[in-house]
Each structure stands twice: as structure tokens, then as C-alpha cells.
Amino acid sequence: MRKIELKSVQDGMVLAEPLYGVSGNVLIPKGMALKAALIPRLRSWGVREVCIESDADDEETCKMQAVAVNKIPLETLFEGKMTTRAMQTVYNALSGYRA
């Protein structure tokens, strides 16, 4: 297995390790073939690199498989949802926290 940047993923590449969300749930299981249509969604989840099956042995760097969501821009998360004052307050609070 080897770790590659998301921009280098090609249709049909197979995940060598599961992809986990920040809450620990499996977003994409190990062994799933990645489809080109899935790449934009992975990017929106904050995924920057994945471990794929290959002949190369890069296991040490693949042990910490990409964890999604943590670095999604707040603007993306709140897009179309800041219709109330409460949501604007939450957005402003999170903006200060993430800075």
C-alpha cells in the first residue's frame, strides 16, 4: 500500500485502509474501489490523501489514514444555512475557535 494525494487518485484505485470521519465512523471501507465521481465528495470532507493498494510497501505512512472533515472551510459547512441569527452566532463563534 502507499499514501497518495487526493489529486492523484484515479478511477478504480482501491483503498488499503478504511477512511474514518472525525467521530470514528467508517466513511469508506477498506477494499472499496474509488470512483472518479467520489473524489469531489472526499475533497469536501477535508480529505487530502488516501492509502491505496499497491505493490509498494509504505505501511508506516499509511497507518494514520486520512480523517475527514476537520479542515473543511466553515463557509462550505454553513453554505445556505446562515438564515437565522442563531446560525450566524454559531458561525462567528466557530470562526474564532478555528483561527
N, C-alpha and C positions, 0 to 999 in steps of 0.2 A: 504494500500500500504506500501511497505517497500523498502529501498535502499539496494542493494546488490552489491558486487564487480563483475566485468565482468567475472572473472574466475569462479564464482559460478552460472552464468546463465545457465539454462538448456533449451533444445529444447522445445518450446511451451509456455514458460513463456510470459506473456502479459505485455507490457509497461503501466504503470499507468500514465505517463506524456510523452508528446512528447520529442523527442531528437532534440535539435537545433544545428545548425552549428554556427560558430563564426559570420557570417553575419546576423544571426537571422532567417535564413530559416529553415523550418522543414525538418530534415533528415529522421526521422521515426515518424509517427504519434502515438498519444496516442491510445491504444487499439490494436496495432499490436502484433501478436504472433511472438516472436523471434524464428528464425530457427538457428540450430547449425552452418550452413554454413555462417550465417551473423556475427558471433562472431569475426572471424579474421578481417573482414572489420571494425567493431566497434573499435577494438583494433588499427587498422591502423589510424583511425580518432582521436585517442587520448582518447577515452572513457575508463574510469577506473571503473565506477559504473553506475548503472541504477536504476530507480524506477520501481518496478513491482507490479502488482495487487496481493494482498494477504489479508488474514483476519486480519493481524497485522496492527495497525494504527501507522504509522511512518511518517505522513504527513509533520510535520515540517522539517524533514531532506530531504524530497523529493521535497520541493518547488524549490530548486535550482537543477533542473535536469541536468545531465551531459551535458556539452557543448563540442562538439567535436573539434578536430583539433589543439587546442592551444599548445599541448605538443608533437606533432609528431616530432620525431627526424628529423633534417634537411637532414640528409643523406637519409632518406626514401623519403622525399619530392623531393629531387633532383636526386634520383637514375635514372641513364640513361639519364639525361638531361644536364649534365655539359660538353657538347660537344663544347661549344664556350667560348671564353674568357669573354664575357659579362655575361654568366651564372655563370662562376667561380667567377667573381667580385661580383655578386649579392649574391651568396652563402657565400663568405667571409664577406660581409657586414652584412648579417643576422646572421652569426655565432657570430660576435662581439656584435650585438644587443641583442641576446638571452642569452648571457653569464651572 
